[in-house]
Amino acid sequence: MHEIILHISNLFQSLGMPGLFINAAIESCLPGFPLPPDVLLIGMCLTIPQKALLYALICTAGSITGALIGYAAGRFGGRPLFNYWFRNKADKLEAVEKLFDEYGAFAVFFSAFSPIPYNIFAIASGIMKMNVFKFLLVSCLGRGGRFFFVSAVLMIFGETIKQYMNYFILGVSVLLVAFFVILYKKRHSIISKKNNNINDTKTIIEKKTNMNETNMEQEYANN
């Protein structure tokens, strides 16, 4: 198995930029694919730092293309396809659904930037019929943010930072997740307060209306 993976990796490397695009596309739509595009991206950025941002763009484009394939597969293949790919792992879809219910599009963004398997969320987005334009937007922000971050750091610091790259990505992912969770909860709290105020106002209006109707009925009875 290791030899097969190494052979595939060498094939992508020999293809250069098209290989990077294909690697990123496959990884974004094929669950369990063992070669994340970051490995090839890092190698290419270190070889020719001047093209690091171009490589990031190609990697992002490939990843989004693959994600759209995964999204379409989920949209039209539905749960049977997901269950086929993830045999005896229905809990994975349930976990993704809970994240979608809690955080919506932010969940896709988290998976696109962080080490969380992005392809699962791409397929699940199609199954749950997430708006395709919203899916594209958060995917571009997440994937683009990740790959451009990696390329920019390598372009600036070079080989010395390579061994710490995973820690950098993980650290930034944690900070982003924490930021958006706080932002989401704050926004949700504000909306809840507004809804409560609206309901309180409606209740007051209803009470006044009922009191006015009662007073009118009493006046009419007295007359």
Secondary structure, DSSP 8 states (H G I E B T S, - for coil): -HHHHHHHHHHHHHH-HHHHHHHHHHHHHSTT-S--HHHHHHHHHHH-GGGHHHHHHHHHHHHHHHHHHHHHHHHHHHHHHHHHHTTT-HHHHHHHHHHHHHHTHHHHHHHHHSSS-HHHHHHHHHHTT--HHHHHHHHHHHHHHHHHHHHHHHHHHGGGGGGGHHHHHHHHHHHHHHHHHHHHHHHHHHHHHHHHHHHHHHHHHHHHHHHHHHHHHHHHHH-
